[in-house]
């Protein structure tokens, strides 16, 4: 007896704005059910007519690559998958790659859907490296993307990922800094006791991102300076006197967040530990000398 559920699959296509590859690749598999295409899919005019004139021009002539996410008809996870891909690219190198629209096409070809995305990455001129992605950078992004896909959305690390991704969306420097700082804190805390929390966080970051004493000292100085800027905002003050200075403060936090996630995704032991409880996290940090008692 059938359970009445419609099990037809659908593919959601995302045009990748400002994403370029140095080498010509027609189709790349990023993960199960997720592919990168150079050629644009065929859409019904009913979908395209919902776009503005300039949007139609962009879709038809200026988009070089598309992301295709295939899954169950009633699944709402395709946007999360697409955002993880953009975030993986951002972890490799912050460019202007972003998502603006999505187009859903069901297997029968008789039903389609269209949506405007509200998750455009906001680009900081002090945290921007232009140019097409090389084949090696694409490989790195695929590895990071697969690591991100293994993080449960309802897990503790999943919340840190959500905060991290959202820190790249905001249009104001101050919430961007606070979101990035909150993401770092959510990854590196291992107790609800607030006494010495800031010192523990700084020690954990420097211990994880520095491979020797000199690098750890530099990392500690970097997180101390950035955390000072975060504290200024929390206490109702501007972190720097000029607009450029505030964007540089945001860029510093973005780089700290990028460095930390790159460590997490490169180390299965760290990835596992951060998805555990406080005791598991504390044990791990102490085992690698990245925590104080």
C-alpha positions in Angstrom: 0.0 0.0 0.0 1.4 3.4 -1.0 1.9 5.9 1.8 0.6 8.8 -0.4 3.8 10.7 -0.4 5.1 12.1 -3.7 8.6 10.7 -4.1 9.4 12.4 -7.4 12.8 14.1 -7.3 13.5 17.6 -8.4 16.7 19.5 -9.4 17.2 23.0 -8.2 19.6 25.1 -10.3 21.5 28.1 -8.9 23.2 30.5 -11.3 26.6 31.3 -9.7 27.2 35.1 -10.0 30.8 36.3 -10.4 32.2 32.7 -10.2 34.9 32.0 -12.8 37.3 29.0 -13.4 40.7 29.4 -15.0 40.2 26.1 -16.8 37.4 24.9 -19.0 35.3 22.3 -17.2 31.9 21.2 -18.5 30.7 19.3 -15.5 32.2 18.6 -12.0 30.7 16.4 -9.3 31.0 18.2 -6.0 29.1 15.6 -3.8 26.3 13.1 -4.2 23.5 14.8 -6.0 25.4 18.1 -6.3 27.1 19.1 -9.6 28.7 22.1 -11.2 27.8 22.8 -14.8 29.1 25.2 -17.4 26.1 25.0 -19.7 22.9 26.7 -18.6 19.8 24.4 -18.2 16.7 25.0 -20.3 14.0 26.9 -18.4 10.4 27.5 -19.1 9.7 31.1 -20.2 7.2 31.2 -17.3 10.1 31.2 -14.9 12.3 33.7 -16.8 9.5 36.2 -17.3 9.3 36.7 -13.5 12.8 38.2 -13.7 13.5 41.9 -14.4 15.0 42.9 -17.7 18.6 43.1 -16.3 18.2 39.9 -14.4 17.2 38.1 -17.6 20.2 39.5 -19.4 22.5 38.3 -16.6 21.0 34.8 -16.5 21.2 34.4 -20.3 24.5 36.0 -21.1 26.6 36.7 -18.0 26.4 33.5 -15.9 29.3 31.2 -16.7 28.5 28.3 -14.2 25.5 26.7 -12.6 25.1 24.7 -9.4 22.6 21.8 -9.6 21.3 20.2 -6.5 19.1 17.1 -6.9 16.9 15.7 -4.1 13.4 14.8 -3.0 10.6 17.0 -4.3 9.6 18.2 -0.8 13.1 18.8 0.4 14.0 22.3 1.5 17.7 21.7 1.9 18.9 22.7 -1.6 19.5 26.3 -0.5 21.6 25.2 2.5 23.6 23.0 0.1 24.2 26.0 -2.2 25.1 28.3 0.6 27.7 25.7 1.8 29.2 25.7 -1.6 29.6 29.5 -1.6 31.0 29.4 1.9 33.5 26.7 0.8 34.7 29.0 -2.0 35.0 31.8 0.5 37.1 29.6 2.7 39.5 29.0 -0.1 39.6 32.6 -1.4 37.1 35.5 -0.8 35.9 36.5 -4.2 32.6 37.9 -5.4 31.0 34.5 -6.0 27.4 34.6 -4.7 23.8 33.3 -5.2 20.9 35.5 -6.4 18.3 33.1 -7.7 17.1 29.5 -7.7 15.1 27.5 -10.3 13.5 24.2 -9.4 12.6 21.7 -12.1 10.7 18.4 -11.3 11.3 15.1 -13.1 8.1 15.3 -15.1 9.1 18.7 -16.5 5.5 19.9 -15.9 6.2 21.8 -12.7 8.7 24.4 -12.0 9.4 27.0 -9.4 11.4 30.2 -9.1 12.8 32.1 -6.1 15.0 35.1 -5.4 17.7 34.3 -3.0 18.3 36.7 0.0 21.7 35.2 0.8 24.0 37.4 -1.3 27.6 37.5 0.0 28.5 41.1 1.0 32.1 41.8 -0.2 34.5 43.7 1.9 37.2 45.5 -0.2 39.7 44.7 2.5 38.9 41.0 2.3 38.7 40.3 -1.4 41.0 38.5 -3.8 39.9 38.7 -7.4 40.5 36.3 -10.2 39.2 33.0 -11.5 39.6 29.9 -9.4 42.3 27.5 -10.4 41.8 23.8 -10.7 43.7 23.3 -7.5 41.6 25.9 -5.7 38.5 24.2 -7.0 39.7 20.8 -5.6 40.3 22.5 -2.3 36.8 24.0 -2.3 35.3 20.6 -3.1 37.1 19.0 -0.2 35.9 21.7 2.2 32.3 21.5 0.8 32.2 17.8 1.5 33.4 18.4 5.0 30.7 21.1 5.6 28.0 18.7 4.2 28.9 16.3 7.0 28.0 18.8 9.7 24.4 18.3 11.0 22.3 21.4 10.8 21.0 20.8 14.3 24.4 20.0 15.9 26.5 22.3 18.0 28.9 22.8 15.2 26.0 23.3 12.8 25.1 26.4 14.8 28.6 27.7 14.4 28.4 27.1 10.7 25.1 29.0 10.5 26.6 32.0 12.3 29.7 31.8 10.1 27.7 31.8 6.9 25.5 34.6 8.1 28.5 36.8 9.0 29.2 36.9 5.2 25.7 38.1 4.4 25.2 41.2 6.5 25.5 44.7 5.1 26.9 46.4 8.2 30.4 46.0 9.6 29.3 45.8 13.2 26.9 42.8 13.0 29.4 41.2 10.7 32.1 41.4 13.4 29.6 40.2 16.1 28.4 37.2 14.1 32.0 36.2 13.2 33.1 36.5 16.8 30.1 34.5 18.0 30.9 31.8 15.5 34.5 31.6 16.8 33.3 31.5 20.4 30.7 28.8 19.7 33.5 26.6 18.2 36.1 27.2 20.9 34.1 27.3 24.2 33.9 24.2 26.4 32.3 25.3 29.6 29.4 27.5 30.8 31.6 29.0 33.4 32.3 32.5 32.2 35.3 33.1 34.4 38.4 33.3 32.2 36.3 32.5 29.0 38.1 35.1 26.9 41.5 33.8 27.9 40.5 30.2 27.1 39.2 31.2 23.7 42.4 33.1 22.8 44.6 30.2 24.0 42.5 27.7 22.1 42.7 29.7 18.8 46.4 30.3 19.1 47.1 26.6 19.9 45.0 25.4 17.0 46.3 27.8 14.3 50.0 28.0 15.3 52.3 25.1 14.6 55.2 26.5 16.6 55.8 29.0 19.4 56.3 32.0 17.1 53.2 31.3 15.1 51.2 30.8 18.3 52.4 34.1 19.7 51.4 35.8 16.5 48.0 34.1 16.5 47.4 35.1 20.1 48.2 38.8 19.3 45.9 38.7 16.3 42.9 37.3 18.3 43.5 39.7 21.2 43.4 42.7 18.9 40.3 41.4 17.1 38.6 40.6 20.3 39.3 44.1 21.6 37.4 45.5 18.5 34.5 43.2 19.2 34.4 44.4 22.9 34.3 48.0 21.7 31.1 47.3 19.7 29.5 45.4 22.6 30.1 48.3 24.9 28.5 50.8 22.5 31.6 52.2 20.9 33.0 52.3 17.3 35.8 49.8 16.9 37.8 52.3 14.7 37.4 56.0 14.0 37.0 55.6 10.2 34.9 53.6 7.8 37.9 52.0 6.2 39.3 51.1 9.7 36.0 49.4 10.6 36.0 47.4 7.4 39.6 46.3 8.2 38.4 45.2 11.6 35.7 43.1 9.9 38.3 41.7 7.5 40.5 40.7 10.5 37.6 38.7 12.0 36.8 37.2 8.6 40.3 35.9 8.3 40.3 34.5 11.8 37.0 32.7 11.0 38.5 31.4 7.8 41.7 30.2 9.4 39.7 28.4 12.1 37.3 26.6 9.7 40.2 25.6 7.5 41.7 23.9 10.5 38.5 22.2 11.4 37.9 20.9 7.9 41.5 19.7 7.6 41.5 17.7 10.8 39.0 14.9 11.4 39.9 14.7 15.1 39.1 18.4 15.6 35.9 18.1 13.5 34.8 15.2 15.7 35.7 16.9 19.0 33.8 20.1 18.2 30.7 18.1 17.6 30.9 16.6 21.1 29.9 17.9 24.5 31.9 20.3 26.7 33.9 17.5 28.3 34.9 16.1 24.9 36.0 19.5 23.7 38.0 20.3 26.8 39.8 17.0 26.7 40.7 17.6 23.1 41.9 21.1 23.6 44.1 20.1 26.6 45.5 17.1 24.6 46.9 19.5 22.0 47.9 22.1 24.4 45.3 24.5 23.2 43.5 25.1 26.5 44.2 26.2 30.1 42.8 24.4 33.1 
